[in-house]
Amino acid sequence: MNAFDYAAPRSVDEAISLLDAENGDVGILAGGTDLIAQLKEGGRKIDLLLDLKRIPEATALTFDEAGLHIGAATSCAQIYTFDVVQSLYPALVDCTSLIGSIQIQNRGSMGGNFCNASPAADTPPSVIVQGGACRIVGPNGAREVVAEDFFVGPGQSALQPGELLIAIRIPPPVANSGAFFLRFIPRNEMDIAVANAAASVVLDADKTTILSARIAIGAVAPTPLLVADAGAALAGKAVDDEDALEAACAASRAAANPISDMRGTIEQRVHLSGVLTGRAIRGAIQRAKES
Ligand SMILES: Cc1cc2nc3c(=O)[nH]c(=O)nc-3n(C[C@H](O)[C@H](O)[C@H](O)COP(=O)(O)OP(=O)(O)OC[C@H]3O[C@@H](n4cnc5c(N)ncnc54)[C@H](O)[C@@H]3O)c2cc1C
């Protein structure tokens, strides 16, 4: 690891000024569970380590009528132990509570998971299906990008030079809705997803018909994907319509564009996209019925 400077700004403005003034490479630090490994072993070299954890907006975890505000440096453990998340956003518990280990969950943040932009990241699908957005700050002010548009390619996000992710926002859940996330790994824990999927559904007042649905899949394409065709296949259909469910699964299989690597083959990942989509939809419907 090379020598570098360290700064822990106490406001967004101070962080943006430091980013603006630095001529070399800046490593933005949230939990460091990806970044420190990249500095130690991955050959990444930086001139300044910019720690976000003293910026109040980056560590806030709040809920109001606008929805859930997840500061970008808030740890996964803080997220899944927040009572509002447990009661209103269980799909966030699904994903944040399976990342790495307890130690990783206590350090690693959702913001870091997004900005690392791994195709196999576990938190984006849940945020995408729940209509989440990324609040980005930079020298030209603040802007919001819907979560599905934040990912540009492996390791590449919509962040421009001088910008940082300050928060992820998710609207309040509507009545009779539910969301669910799951992944496939060959081991029980401490592994990277071979494939993952999330679903959200809104049911009618009788809880017999799906009014709308959103499906997202991960680790099966260069970025996490919102599969609009899968959601469309379910809209207006009965909750027990198996043909509609299979159409949604087929849409995910069609959208998947994976690679073969040490974790899985193209064929396995395409197959898993359908299987996990079906299970995520069933889980989301069950939660909507119980809501
Ligand atoms: C043992 C182990 C197991 C893991 N298991 C999983 C797993 O099961 N699922 C999974 O998805 N991931 C897993 N990971 C990866 C990692 O823990 C997660 O991606 C974690 O959420 C990263 O968060 P962080 O706060 O530690 O990010 P950091 O390491 O601090 O940052 C990650 C990257 O994003 C940049 N960055 C961070 N925050 C911002 C910001 N606000 N604005 C701009 N850029 C920013 C950093 O500069 C860096 O490039 C694992 C890692 C380890 C070491």
PDBQT file of the ligand as one rigid body, heavy atoms in Angstrom, charges set to zero:
ROOT
HETATM    1  C1  LIG A 301     -15.132 -11.044   3.320  1.00  0.00    +0.000 C 
HETATM    2  C2  LIG A 301     -16.028 -10.186   2.450  1.00  0.00    +0.000 A 
HETATM    3  C3  LIG A 301     -17.294 -10.651   2.152  1.00  0.00    +0.000 A 
HETATM    4  C4  LIG A 301     -18.140  -9.869   1.349  1.00  0.00    +0.000 A 
HETATM    5  N1  LIG A 301     -19.393 -10.355   1.066  1.00  0.00    +0.000 NA
HETATM    6  C5  LIG A 301     -20.217  -9.633   0.274  1.00  0.00    +0.000 A 
HETATM    7  C6  LIG A 301     -21.510 -10.130  -0.036  1.00  0.00    +0.000 A 
HETATM    8  O1  LIG A 301     -21.953 -11.194   0.422  1.00  0.00    +0.000 OA
HETATM    9  N2  LIG A 301     -22.304  -9.362  -0.857  1.00  0.00    +0.000 N 
HETATM   10  C7  LIG A 301     -21.868  -8.177  -1.368  1.00  0.00    +0.000 A 
HETATM   11  O2  LIG A 301     -22.631  -7.527  -2.105  1.00  0.00    +0.000 OA
HETATM   12  N3  LIG A 301     -20.642  -7.683  -1.083  1.00  0.00    +0.000 NA
HETATM   13  C8  LIG A 301     -19.813  -8.375  -0.275  1.00  0.00    +0.000 A 
HETATM   14  N4  LIG A 301     -18.557  -7.904   0.028  1.00  0.00    +0.000 N 
HETATM   15  C9  LIG A 301     -18.124  -6.609  -0.530  1.00  0.00    +0.000 C 
HETATM   16  C10 LIG A 301     -18.290  -5.399   0.445  1.00  0.00    +0.000 C 
HETATM   17  O3  LIG A 301     -18.283  -5.787   1.793  1.00  0.00    +0.000 OA
HETATM   18  C11 LIG A 301     -19.589  -4.643   0.143  1.00  0.00    +0.000 C 
HETATM   19  O4  LIG A 301     -19.577  -4.205  -1.193  1.00  0.00    +0.000 OA
HETATM   20  C12 LIG A 301     -19.788  -3.456   1.089  1.00  0.00    +0.000 C 
HETATM   21  O5  LIG A 301     -21.147  -3.088   1.077  1.00  0.00    +0.000 OA
HETATM   22  C13 LIG A 301     -18.927  -2.261   0.706  1.00  0.00    +0.000 C 
HETATM   23  O6  LIG A 301     -19.216  -1.197   1.591  1.00  0.00    +0.000 OA
HETATM   24  P1  LIG A 301     -18.059  -0.316   2.279  1.00  0.00    +0.000 P 
HETATM   25  O7  LIG A 301     -18.732   0.714   3.057  1.00  0.00    +0.000 OA
HETATM   26  O8  LIG A 301     -17.101  -1.196   2.989  1.00  0.00    +0.000 OA
HETATM   27  O9  LIG A 301     -17.361   0.288   0.971  1.00  0.00    +0.000 OA
HETATM   28  P2  LIG A 301     -15.903   0.907   0.806  1.00  0.00    +0.000 P 
HETATM   29  O10 LIG A 301     -14.907  -0.199   0.747  1.00  0.00    +0.000 OA
HETATM   30  O11 LIG A 301     -15.659   1.997   1.778  1.00  0.00    +0.000 OA
HETATM   31  O12 LIG A 301     -16.066   1.547  -0.655  1.00  0.00    +0.000 OA
HETATM   32  C14 LIG A 301     -16.277   0.729  -1.800  1.00  0.00    +0.000 C 
HETATM   33  C15 LIG A 301     -15.984   1.542  -3.063  1.00  0.00    +0.000 C 
HETATM   34  O13 LIG A 301     -16.957   2.584  -3.201  1.00  0.00    +0.000 OA
HETATM   35  C16 LIG A 301     -16.330   3.874  -3.076  1.00  0.00    +0.000 C 
HETATM   36  N5  LIG A 301     -17.230   4.644  -2.231  1.00  0.00    +0.000 N 
HETATM   37  C17 LIG A 301     -17.688   4.272  -1.015  1.00  0.00    +0.000 A 
HETATM   38  N6  LIG A 301     -18.620   5.132  -0.599  1.00  0.00    +0.000 NA
HETATM   39  C18 LIG A 301     -18.733   6.072  -1.551  1.00  0.00    +0.000 A 
HETATM   40  C19 LIG A 301     -19.560   7.219  -1.686  1.00  0.00    +0.000 A 
HETATM   41  N7  LIG A 301     -20.451   7.534  -0.751  1.00  0.00    +0.000 N 
HETATM   42  N8  LIG A 301     -19.443   7.984  -2.800  1.00  0.00    +0.000 NA
HETATM   43  C20 LIG A 301     -18.548   7.632  -3.761  1.00  0.00    +0.000 A 
HETATM   44  N9  LIG A 301     -17.759   6.543  -3.699  1.00  0.00    +0.000 NA
HETATM   45  C21 LIG A 301     -17.843   5.767  -2.596  1.00  0.00    +0.000 A 
HETATM   46  C22 LIG A 301     -14.971   3.632  -2.473  1.00  0.00    +0.000 C 
HETATM   47  O14 LIG A 301     -14.031   4.612  -2.844  1.00  0.00    +0.000 OA
HETATM   48  C23 LIG A 301     -14.636   2.257  -3.030  1.00  0.00    +0.000 C 
HETATM   49  O15 LIG A 301     -14.170   2.373  -4.357  1.00  0.00    +0.000 OA
HETATM   50  C24 LIG A 301     -17.693  -8.631   0.845  1.00  0.00    +0.000 A 
HETATM   51  C25 LIG A 301     -16.403  -8.170   1.166  1.00  0.00    +0.000 A 
HETATM   52  C26 LIG A 301     -15.575  -8.931   1.973  1.00  0.00    +0.000 A 
HETATM   53  C27 LIG A 301     -14.213  -8.406   2.315  1.00  0.00    +0.000 C 
ENDROOT
TORSDOF 0
